[in-house]
Amino acid sequence: MPVLVINCGSTSIKAAVVDPETGRRLAELKVERIGSPEATAAFNDKAPTPCSSSCEEALSACLPELLRELPDDARITSVGHRVVHGGSHFRSPTLVDDKFVAVLEEKTDLAPLHNPANVSGIRATTELLQDVPHVAVFDTAFHATIPRRARTYSLPQEIANRHAIRRYGFHGTSHQFVAKRVAEFLQQDLRTLRVITCHLGGGCSVCAVEYGRSVETSMGMTPLEGLVMGTRSGDIDPGALLHLMRAEGMDVNELDILLNRKSGLAGLSRLGNDMRDIEKQAEEGNEDCQLAIQVFCHRVRKYIGAYAAVMGGVDAIVFTAGIGQNSAVVRHRVAQRLEFLGARLDEDRNRAASVNRDNPVAEISMPHSRVRLLVVRTDESWSIALQANDLSQRSGAEATTRIIPVAISARHIHLTQDTVEALFGEGHELTPLKPLSQPGQFAATELVTLVGPKRRIERVRVLGPVRAKNQVEISRTDEFYLGVDAPIRASGDVANSPGITLIGTESRQVTLEQGVICAWRHIHMTPDDAAQFDVEDGDVVDIEVGTNRVRSLSFGDVLVRVKASYKLEMHIDTDEGNAAELNMSDVGELERTDAEGTLRKANRFR
């Protein structure tokens, strides 16, 4: 069931008919120099021919010809549109309708080079293909999991909230796609890996993917922040910009053009934005081009070091996109001083590295390197086709509506038998106080004191039965009160989390090296429940809580956990329950994104 993927940029259009099962292209179109009299269109491997200079007119003329290139038995079943900026409205793939387009048009200022072109492409394509579902896939969606401390700018919050100023991140489809490729190549579960993905092309960004989730990324509210890019400046002191406006008499539009179109590699090299040309001139002694490469690689290396610190380590560092996949010089310069992380580059492998559709991953690290260095071929069109196909198929099926009971989970502790005995005496076993809602689990009579760097919390309940790992689950308020920086994790995932001291009876105490987490909001359900909701273990969904409330609430980024012994129930922590004024009579439903009842499911966590 082929999917037409449309990627409209500020000066180009890329369209491809993609088999979502294999990623194979059945037909391709590339339009370049949009907006100029020299605009050309090329189909598959044919020579470019002149075409209209506007996005809408080019698509109207070229799409019918592209579809004629398809095999006779191929029929487009859905259209996937790449959209750069979804703002805070769109956290997952979304069906396109008039209301969606109206909201998206309000967001054009957040990505001025891209979103207007995305809207133009959607309007032109939906006019031509009215009988199939159209799905918008957002560059920002994968980064919806970035924690508040990483996405918040240090501005007065009333101003930031009024104008939706926060870090959104971009290139999400690429970062997500290559992270999954890494897990497949290493034959490991993505939930066990800490991966730094470096998308280096005309636009550049770095992403920290911790256990399958984006937790930091270099682009911010717009695609201008972060790394040095083809024509974009990346990070720069805001004071320098104020100085430029005063000293040069620049207005806002002139500054916009300077930062987005005349800076980056083009501004540094004085040659242009193509790294291939810059590398060639640098070899011939061009000092401007040499400096451009040095600044570019230094910035990438700096972000890698920062993100390794954010995640408490790294298992794999990935180079992808046009520069990352093709420039051995850039990879060498970025990786040459990362030995302190345990990342050791193999120069021969690096020079020989080549990736393609048949061989999408190449390793460039030494055999004894603790951190794997990889070159991975990204394929954003395939990623978009997969997501568009999935949502369009689900939109055609009737969704069963069932309510999900909501439970508020107070701070609590899970202990190993060894720790139980260390805190309460040799041979001690947990004593059930009362059963919990999940079968076989109970609140114990045992209470402990948590001792953090700043303060302590007394009378914290231990839950039974004993587990294989110690785990202390606290709220954000508890985190600040105790003075610990606890990550948001699924239950049982305590690797590289902070430790804490526990005090039991008779002043017995145990200091845990790790185990303190803020629990990722989640739903317990049986396999039968999962089948009825059309979800799987590891899915991340949105839940609307509002059946018994005057005003409904939406909880995003809810992890689905499936096991035969579970009872259907959503768990949120005390802070969220208090903030939302929830009580035990509240229930939730899987949130719908459109009138047809399509389930909103975010990126699968596995």
C-alpha positions as semicolon CSV with decimal commas, in nm:
position;residue;x (nm);y (nm);z (nm)
1;M;0,000;0,000;0,000
2;P;0,224;0,282;-0,123
3;V;0,232;0,618;0,051
4;L;0,301;0,949;-0,122
5;V;0,544;1,149;0,092
6;I;0,562;1,526;0,038
7;N;0,846;1,737;0,177
8;C;0,811;2,102;0,076
9;G;1,105;2,321;0,175
10;S;1,167;2,689;0,128
11;T;1,346;2,641;-0,206
12;S;1,279;2,277;-0,298
13;I;1,018;2,003;-0,310
14;K;1,093;1,636;-0,257
15;A;0,820;1,386;-0,325
16;A;0,838;1,009;-0,326
17;V;0,598;0,718;-0,349
18;V;0,723;0,483;-0,078
19;D;0,644;0,123;0,011
20;P;0,603;0,151;0,390
21;E;0,699;-0,212;0,443
22;T;1,041;-0,194;0,276
23;G;1,116;0,175;0,222
24;R;1,152;0,111;-0,152
25;R;1,080;0,409;-0,380
26;L;0,830;0,341;-0,656
27;A;0,871;0,691;-0,801
28;E;1,051;1,011;-0,702
29;L;1,029;1,381;-0,779
30;K;1,273;1,658;-0,696
31;V;1,198;2,024;-0,765
32;E;1,478;2,272;-0,704
33;R;1,519;2,650;-0,702
34;I;1,156;2,713;-0,606
35;G;1,082;3,085;-0,617
36;S;1,325;3,161;-0,899
37;P;1,296;3,156;-1,281
38;E;1,553;2,873;-1,286
39;A;1,318;2,626;-1,111
40;T;1,353;2,269;-1,242
41;A;1,182;1,935;-1,185
42;A;1,339;1,590;-1,216
43;F;1,153;1,256;-1,211
44;N;1,339;0,948;-1,096
45;D;1,672;0,944;-1,279
46;K;1,561;1,163;-1,570
47;A;1,726;1,495;-1,655
48;P;1,579;1,811;-1,495
49;T;1,333;2,017;-1,696
50;P;1,205;2,373;-1,635
51;C;0,893;2,407;-1,421
52;S;0,681;2,667;-1,242
53;S;0,857;2,872;-0,979
54;S;0,578;2,855;-0,716
55;C;0,527;2,559;-0,485
56;E;0,153;2,518;-0,556
57;E;0,188;2,543;-0,933
58;A;0,489;2,308;-0,937
59;L;0,299;2,042;-0,741
60;S;-0,014;2,083;-0,953
61;A;0,189;2,025;-1,266
62;C;0,432;1,760;-1,141
63;L;0,228;1,533;-0,913
64;P;0,006;1,391;-1,190
65;E;0,318;1,313;-1,389
66;L;0,480;1,152;-1,082
67;L;0,178;0,925;-1,036
68;R;0,196;0,825;-1,402
69;E;0,545;0,692;-1,327
70;L;0,398;0,430;-1,091
71;P;0,352;0,064;-1,184
72;D;0,001;-0,018;-1,308
73;D;-0,093;-0,209;-0,991
74;A;0,022;0,065;-0,749
75;R;-0,242;0,289;-0,593
76;I;-0,178;0,567;-0,344
77;T;-0,354;0,486;-0,015
78;S;-0,241;0,786;0,192
79;V;-0,024;1,097;0,180
80;G;0,233;1,186;0,444
81;H;0,339;1,549;0,476
82;R;0,653;1,654;0,653
83;V;0,577;1,954;0,875
84;V;0,867;2,122;1,047
85;H;0,701;2,292;1,345
86;G;0,399;2,159;1,533
87;G;0,430;2,398;1,824
88;S;0,270;2,272;2,144
89;H;-0,049;2,168;1,962
90;F;0,080;1,866;1,772
91;R;0,272;1,592;1,954
92;S;0,206;1,303;1,716
93;P;0,106;1,233;1,353
94;T;-0,225;1,407;1,280
95;L;-0,491;1,376;1,012
96;V;-0,514;1,684;0,791
97;D;-0,840;1,879;0,770
98;D;-0,937;2,246;0,737
99;K;-0,913;2,305;1,111
100;F;-0,564;2,156;1,117
101;V;-0,447;2,379;0,831
102;A;-0,586;2,688;1,005
103;V;-0,397;2,609;1,325
104;L;-0,078;2,534;1,132
105;E;-0,097;2,866;0,949
106;E;-0,083;3,038;1,288
107;K;0,256;2,872;1,350
108;T;0,437;2,998;1,041
109;D;0,640;3,249;1,245
110;L;0,799;2,967;1,446
111;A;0,970;2,821;1,135
112;P;0,960;3,103;0,877
113;L;1,171;2,917;0,620
114;H;0,968;2,596;0,636
115;N;0,613;2,609;0,772
116;P;0,473;2,842;0,500
117;A;0,608;2,601;0,239
118;N;0,462;2,305;0,430
119;V;0,118;2,472;0,428
120;S;0,145;2,543;0,055
121;G;0,235;2,182;-0,012
122;I;-0,057;2,053;0,196
123;R;-0,307;2,281;0,020
124;A;-0,189;2,185;-0,328
125;T;-0,172;1,811;-0,258
126;T;-0,506;1,782;-0,079
127;E;-0,669;1,957;-0,375
128;L;-0,521;1,703;-0,616
129;L;-0,575;1,392;-0,401
130;Q;-0,906;1,438;-0,222
131;D;-1,006;1,073;-0,180
132;V;-0,722;0,950;0,043
133;P;-0,626;1,044;0,400
134;H;-0,354;1,305;0,443
135;V;-0,133;1,282;0,752
136;A;0,100;1,550;0,890
137;V;0,419;1,419;1,053
138;F;0,607;1,672;1,263
139;D;0,979;1,728;1,305
140;T;0,902;1,840;1,660
141;A;0,693;1,537;1,769
142;F;0,979;1,307;1,876
143;H;1,104;1,579;2,112
144;A;0,774;1,606;2,301
145;T;0,935;1,395;2,575
146;I;1,205;1,651;2,657
147;P;1,173;1,728;3,031
148;R;1,068;2,072;3,147
149;R;1,413;2,160;3,279
150;A;1,557;2,108;2,930
151;R;1,284;2,278;2,728
152;T;1,245;2,591;2,944
153;Y;1,426;2,916;2,863
154;S;1,525;3,145;3,150
155;L;1,278;3,421;3,060
156;P;0,999;3,560;3,275
157;Q;0,754;3,273;3,257
158;E;0,445;3,486;3,203
159;I;0,604;3,616;2,881
160;A;0,733;3,273;2,775
161;N;0,392;3,113;2,832
162;R;0,206;3,393;2,654
163;H;0,410;3,343;2,338
164;A;0,476;2,965;2,367
165;I;0,851;3,026;2,392
166;R;1,026;2,699;2,477
167;R;1,254;2,442;2,320
168;Y;1,072;2,228;2,064
169;G;1,353;2,063;1,870
170;F;1,355;1,948;1,506
171;H;1,471;1,668;1,275
172;G;1,267;1,441;1,501
173;T;1,177;1,192;1,228
174;S;1,547;1,150;1,148
175;H;1,666;1,122;1,509
176;Q;1,394;0,869;1,587
177;F;1,462;0,666;1,273
178;V;1,838;0,639;1,318
179;A;1,810;0,562;1,692
180;K;1,594;0,261;1,604
181;R;1,849;0,159;1,339
182;V;2,123;0,171;1,603
183;A;1,928;-0,060;1,834
184;E;1,868;-0,305;1,549
185;F;2,236;-0,298;1,450
186;L;2,355;-0,352;1,806
187;Q;2,084;-0,616;1,860
188;Q;1,971;-0,444;2,177
189;D;1,646;-0,300;2,306
190;L;1,642;0,076;2,247
191;R;1,508;0,109;2,602
192;T;1,849;-0,001;2,733
193;L;2,060;0,241;2,526
194;R;2,183;0,599;2,557
195;V;2,241;0,729;2,204
196;I;2,362;1,066;2,074
197;T;2,242;1,120;1,718
198;C;2,413;1,388;1,507
199;H;2,202;1,495;1,208
200;L;2,451;1,693;1,001
201;G;2,325;1,828;0,669
202;G;2,203;2,163;0,540
203;G;2,031;2,189;0,877
204;C;2,211;2,035;1,172
205;S;2,107;1,916;1,517
206;V;2,219;1,680;1,792
207;C;1,978;1,477;2,003
208;A;2,023;1,287;2,330
209;V;1,808;0,973;2,307
210;E;1,794;0,821;2,654
211;Y;1,631;0,476;2,664
212;G;1,422;0,546;2,355
213;R;1,312;0,901;2,440
214;S;1,443;1,238;2,333
215;V;1,563;1,417;2,648
216;E;1,769;1,700;2,491
217;T;1,826;1,846;2,147
218;S;2,028;2,137;2,013
219;M;1,761;2,318;1,811
220;G;1,523;2,526;2,015
221;M;1,203;2,721;1,962
222;T;1,305;2,751;1,596
223;P;1,554;2,560;1,379
224;L;1,805;2,845;1,423
225;E;1,955;2,748;1,760
226;G;2,241;2,503;1,815
227;L;2,503;2,384;1,569
228;V;2,664;2,574;1,283
229;M;2,453;2,496;0,973
230;G;2,466;2,560;0,601
231;T;2,338;2,917;0,616
232;R;2,213;2,939;0,978
233;S;2,431;3,074;1,256
234;G;2,333;2,839;1,538
235;D;2,424;2,953;1,890
236;I;2,523;3,317;1,923
237;D;2,525;3,562;2,215
238;P;2,195;3,757;2,207
239;G;2,394;4,059;2,321
240;A;2,593;4,041;1,997
241;L;2,267;4,062;1,802
242;L;2,151;4,366;1,998
243;H;2,489;4,526;1,929
244;L;2,456;4,451;1,555
245;M;2,111;4,605;1,537
246;R;2,238;4,922;1,701
247;A;2,575;4,944;1,527
248;E;2,456;4,848;1,176
249;G;2,111;4,998;1,202
250;M;1,954;4,662;1,122
251;D;1,582;4,602;1,154
252;V;1,426;4,270;1,250
253;N;1,386;4,148;0,892
254;E;1,748;4,225;0,807
255;L;1,865;4,041;1,117
256;D;1,642;3,746;1,025
257;I;1,802;3,725;0,680
258;L;2,152;3,755;0,827
259;L;2,103;3,472;1,078
260;N;1,898;3,234;0,862
261;R;2,038;3,286;0,513
262;K;2,385;3,445;0,527
263;S;2,556;3,288;0,828
264;G;2,674;2,938;0,917
265;L;2,915;2,766;0,680
266;A;2,832;3,018;0,408
267;G;2,923;3,314;0,626
268;L;3,234;3,157;0,774
269;S;3,379;3,021;0,451
270;R;3,280;3,313;0,225
271;L;3,238;3,039;-0,034
272;G;2,896;2,883;0,012
273;N;2,716;2,626;0,223
274;D;2,828;2,302;0,055
275;M;3,068;2,114;0,281
276;R;3,218;1,931;-0,018
277;D;3,332;2,259;-0,175
278;I;3,453;2,389;0,160
279;E;3,661;2,077;0,227
280;K;3,819;2,098;-0,118
281;Q;3,914;2,463;-0,073
282;A;4,043;2,395;0,279
283;E;4,279;2,129;0,142
284;E;4,411;2,389;-0,101
285;G;4,492;2,631;0,181
286;N;4,183;2,851;0,201
287;E;4,197;2,976;0,561
288;D;3,832;3,082;0,571
289;C;3,724;2,732;0,472
290;Q;3,961;2,577;0,724
291;L;3,810;2,793;0,997
292;A;3,456;2,702;0,887
293;I;3,534;2,330;0,929
294;Q;3,702;2,386;1,265
295;V;3,411;2,586;1,407
296;F;3,155;2,341;1,270
297;C;3,325;2,035;1,420
298;H;3,405;2,204;1,751
299;R;3,039;2,288;1,802
300;V;2,928;1,928;1,731
301;R;3,191;1,786;1,969
302;K;3,086;2,032;2,241
303;Y;2,723;1,919;2,221
304;I;2,821;1,551;2,228
305;G;3,014;1,607;2,551
306;A;2,724;1,798;2,703
307;Y;2,468;1,532;2,614
308;A;2,686;1,253;2,749
309;A;2,679;1,444;3,078
310;V;2,301;1,494;3,060
311;M;2,243;1,120;3,021
312;G;2,517;1,013;3,262
313;G;2,706;0,835;2,983
314;V;2,659;0,723;2,624
315;D;2,655;0,388;2,447
316;A;2,661;0,500;2,083
317;I;2,735;0,819;1,890
318;V;2,576;0,839;1,546
319;F;2,654;1,046;1,237
320;T;2,375;1,086;0,981
321;A;2,236;1,309;0,701
322;G;2,434;1,451;0,410
323;I;2,749;1,566;0,592
324;G;2,737;1,304;0,866
325;Q;2,703;1,017;0,618
326;N;2,951;1,139;0,360
327;S;3,225;1,348;0,523
328;A;3,504;1,137;0,674
329;V;3,686;1,464;0,752
330;V;3,405;1,595;0,969
331;R;3,360;1,262;1,148
332;H;3,735;1,245;1,217
333;R;3,752;1,599;1,355
334;V;3,445;1,552;1,574
335;A;3,550;1,214;1,714
336;Q;3,923;1,267;1,756
337;R;3,897;1,401;2,114
338;L;3,618;1,180;2,248
339;E;3,846;0,913;2,396
340;F;3,761;1,036;2,745
341;L;3,409;0,900;2,687
342;G;3,545;0,566;2,572
343;A;3,480;0,646;2,203
344;R;3,777;0,547;1,989
345;L;3,772;0,614;1,616
346;D;3,914;0,362;1,368
347;E;4,062;0,581;1,094
348;D;4,059;0,310;0,828
349;R;3,697;0,224;0,897
350;N;3,606;0,593;0,894
351;R;3,764;0,658;0,555
352;A;3,602;0,345;0,407
353;A;3,256;0,398;0,560
354;S;2,970;0,400;0,310
355;V;2,601;0,355;0,376
356;N;2,310;0,290;0,141
357;R;1,963;0,135;0,144
358;D;2,102;-0,218;0,145
359;N;2,372;-0,145;0,405
360;P;2,229;0,136;0,620
361;V;2,480;0,120;0,909
362;A;2,860;0,131;0,913
363;E;3,070;0,110;1,229
364;I;3,373;0,340;1,247
365;S;3,490;0,270;1,603
366;M;3,776;0,042;1,706
367;P;3,683;-0,311;1,818
368;H;3,773;-0,229;2,181
369;S;3,585;0,104;2,185
370;R;3,343;0,112;2,478
371;V;3,123;0,366;2,297
372;R;3,022;0,262;1,946
373;L;3,075;0,517;1,669
374;L;2,832;0,459;1,383
375;V;2,737;0,608;1,048
376;V;2,367;0,552;0,982
377;R;2,175;0,628;0,667
378;T;1,870;0,830;0,760
379;D;1,548;0,796;0,566
380;E;1,295;1,056;0,672
381;S;1,063;0,974;0,383
382;W;1,038;0,612;0,493
383;S;0,978;0,720;0,852
384;I;0,701;0,955;0,739
385;A;0,548;0,682;0,521
386;L;0,540;0,439;0,813
387;Q;0,369;0,688;1,041
388;A;0,123;0,807;0,777
389;N;0,030;0,451;0,682
390;D;-0,019;0,352;1,046
391;L;-0,247;0,647;1,128
392;S;-0,447;0,627;0,805
393;Q;-0,516;0,257;0,859
394;R;-0,627;0,317;1,216
395;S;-0,848;0,609;1,110
396;G;-1,051;0,372;0,895
397;A;-1,120;0,130;1,180
398;E;-1,378;0,177;1,449
399;A;-1,221;0,242;1,789
400;T;-1,373;0,083;2,095
401;T;-1,434;0,334;2,372
402;R;-1,357;0,209;2,720
403;I;-1,288;0,404;3,032
404;I;-0,963;0,372;3,224
405;P;-0,970;0,415;3,603
406;V;-0,722;0,675;3,729
407;A;-0,510;0,611;4,040
408;I;-0,288;0,862;4,218
409;S;0,036;0,703;4,329
410;A;0,194;0,851;4,643
411;R;0,568;0,831;4,712
412;H;0,669;0,474;4,793
413;I;0,958;0,227;4,796
414;H;1,023;-0,116;4,646
415;L;1,302;-0,312;4,818
416;T;1,505;-0,625;4,763
417;Q;1,501;-0,889;5,036
418;D;1,862;-0,805;5,126
419;T;1,769;-0,440;5,180
420;V;1,460;-0,535;5,381
421;E;1,679;-0,735;5,619
422;A;1,942;-0,459;5,637
423;L;1,672;-0,206;5,739
424;F;1,449;-0,418;5,963
425;G;1,665;-0,706;6,087
426;E;1,795;-1,042;5,970
427;G;1,524;-1,272;5,839
428;H;1,261;-0,997;5,838
429;E;0,981;-1,029;5,580
430;L;0,747;-0,754;5,467
431;T;0,414;-0,757;5,653
432;P;0,105;-0,687;5,440
433;L;-0,106;-0,396;5,562
434;K;-0,363;-0,386;5,283
435;P;-0,384;-0,508;4,922
436;L;-0,327;-0,270;4,631
437;S;-0,534;-0,249;4,315
438;Q;-0,279;-0,443;4,110
439;P;-0,317;-0,817;4,182
440;G;-0,058;-0,965;4,419
441;Q;0,076;-0,629;4,536
442;F;0,029;-0,480;4,881
443;A;0,113;-0,186;5,104
444;A;0,336;-0,310;5,386
445;T;0,333;-0,201;5,747
446;E;0,702;-0,112;5,717
447;L;0,794;0,257;5,688
448;V;1,133;0,413;5,616
449;T;1,290;0,758;5,620
450;L;1,442;0,903;5,301
451;V;1,755;1,111;5,360
452;G;1,857;1,336;5,073
453;P;2,137;1,590;5,037
454;K;1,910;1,871;5,163
455;R;1,633;1,724;5,378
456;R;1,462;1,405;5,484
457;I;1,110;1,264;5,440
458;E;0,983;1,035;5,713
459;R;0,724;0,754;5,715
460;V;0,749;0,652;5,349
461;R;0,554;0,333;5,279
462;V;0,726;0,018;5,153
463;L;0,527;-0,181;4,895
464;G;0,543;-0,555;4,855
465;P;0,632;-0,809;4,752
466;V;1,009;-0,769;4,739
467;R;1,170;-0,703;4,401
468;A;1,495;-0,774;4,225
469;K;1,597;-0,405;4,239
470;N;1,558;-0,127;4,495
471;Q;1,342;0,155;4,366
472;V;1,235;0,479;4,534
473;E;0,948;0,654;4,352
474;I;0,901;1,021;4,441
475;S;0,723;1,326;4,299
476;R;0,880;1,641;4,157
477;T;0,801;1,823;4,481
478;D;0,980;1,550;4,677
479;E;1,274;1,575;4,438
480;F;1,330;1,942;4,516
481;Y;1,266;1,895;4,886
482;L;1,522;1,614;4,915
483;G;1,773;1,778;4,679
484;V;1,802;1,497;4,423
485;D;1,773;1,510;4,043
486;A;1,554;1,209;3,969
487;P;1,491;1,113;3,605
488;I;1,146;1,024;3,473
489;R;1,161;0,649;3,418
490;A;0,947;0,342;3,367
491;S;0,927;0,119;3,674
492;G;1,234;-0,103;3,706
493;D;1,454;0,125;3,494
494;V;1,692;0,256;3,761
495;A;2,025;0,249;3,578
496;N;2,225;0,572;3,623
497;S;1,961;0,718;3,856
498;P;2,068;0,895;4,177
499;G;2,102;0,716;4,508
500;I;1,970;0,797;4,855
501;T;2,002;0,690;5,217
502;L;1,722;0,488;5,382
503;I;1,668;0,459;5,759
504;G;1,465;0,169;5,898
505;T;1,400;0,050;6,254
506;E;1,650;0,094;6,536
507;S;1,844;0,349;6,327
508;R;1,949;0,084;6,073
509;Q;2,038;0,253;5,749
510;V;2,130;0,163;5,393
511;T;2,276;0,395;5,130
512;L;2,158;0,306;4,780
513;E;2,396;0,388;4,495
514;Q;2,101;0,427;4,255
515;G;1,726;0,376;4,245
516;V;1,552;0,714;4,287
517;I;1,312;0,793;4,001
518;C;1,003;0,996;3,920
519;A;0,764;0,739;3,776
520;W;0,669;0,784;3,412
521;R;0,290;0,819;3,403
522;H;0,162;0,487;3,279
523;I;-0,132;0,253;3,222
524;H;-0,145;-0,107;3,341
525;M;-0,354;-0,331;3,117
526;T;-0,398;-0,695;3,020
527;P;-0,338;-0,828;2,666
528;D;-0,717;-0,833;2,612
529;D;-0,735;-0,465;2,713
530;A;-0,448;-0,382;2,477
531;A;-0,623;-0,556;2,188
532;Q;-0,944;-0,359;2,247
533;F;-0,758;-0,029;2,271
534;D;-0,541;-0,115;1,967
535;V;-0,216;-0,058;2,158
536;E;0,086;-0,267;2,248
537;D;0,329;-0,285;2,538
538;G;0,562;0,011;2,507
539;D;0,322;0,239;2,317
540;V;0,307;0,600;2,432
541;V;-0,043;0,749;2,418
542;D;-0,245;1,054;2,519
543;I;-0,520;1,016;2,779
544;E;-0,816;1,247;2,824
545;V;-0,955;1,261;3,177
546;G;-1,296;1,418;3,182
547;T;-1,582;1,170;3,212
548;N;-1,678;1,291;3,560
549;R;-1,546;1,646;3,531
550;V;-1,680;1,980;3,412
551;R;-1,352;2,049;3,233
552;S;-1,160;1,767;3,067
553;L;-0,782;1,734;3,097
554;S;-0,534;1,578;2,859
555;F;-0,228;1,387;2,979
556;G;0,032;1,332;2,709
557;D;0,324;1,090;2,700
558;V;0,154;0,805;2,890
559;L;0,338;0,472;2,874
560;V;0,140;0,153;2,812
561;R;0,248;-0,152;3,015
562;V;0,088;-0,486;2,923
563;K;0,096;-0,804;3,131
564;A;-0,158;-1,078;3,195
565;S;-0,148;-1,018;3,571
566;Y;-0,228;-0,646;3,547
567;K;-0,558;-0,473;3,618
568;L;-0,663;-0,184;3,392
569;E;-0,558;0,140;3,560
570;M;-0,369;0,462;3,486
571;H;-0,114;0,577;3,745
572;I;-0,005;0,938;3,790
573;D;0,195;1,086;4,075
574;T;0,070;1,302;4,361
575;D;0,187;1,633;4,210
576;E;-0,008;1,576;3,889
577;G;-0,313;1,453;4,075
578;N;-0,316;1,758;4,302
579;A;-0,252;2,003;4,019
580;A;-0,536;1,853;3,816
581;E;-0,763;1,824;4,123
582;L;-0,828;1,459;4,045
583;N;-1,002;1,216;4,273
584;M;-1,056;0,842;4,276
585;S;-1,382;0,869;4,079
586;D;-1,207;1,017;3,775
587;V;-1,157;0,804;3,466
588;G;-0,971;0,851;3,139
589;E;-1,009;0,761;2,775
590;L;-0,755;0,722;2,499
591;E;-0,766;1,062;2,334
592;R;-0,904;1,095;1,980
593;T;-0,749;1,335;1,730
594;D;-1,041;1,373;1,488
595;A;-1,408;1,317;1,430
596;E;-1,352;0,965;1,299
597;G;-1,222;0,856;1,640
598;T;-0,861;0,793;1,553
599;L;-0,648;0,701;1,852
600;R;-0,361;0,937;1,918
601;K;-0,052;0,722;1,964
602;A;0,291;0,876;1,987
603;N;0,621;0,708;1,910
604;R;0,644;0,350;2,029
605;F;0,886;0,308;2,318
606;R;1,076;-0,010;2,242
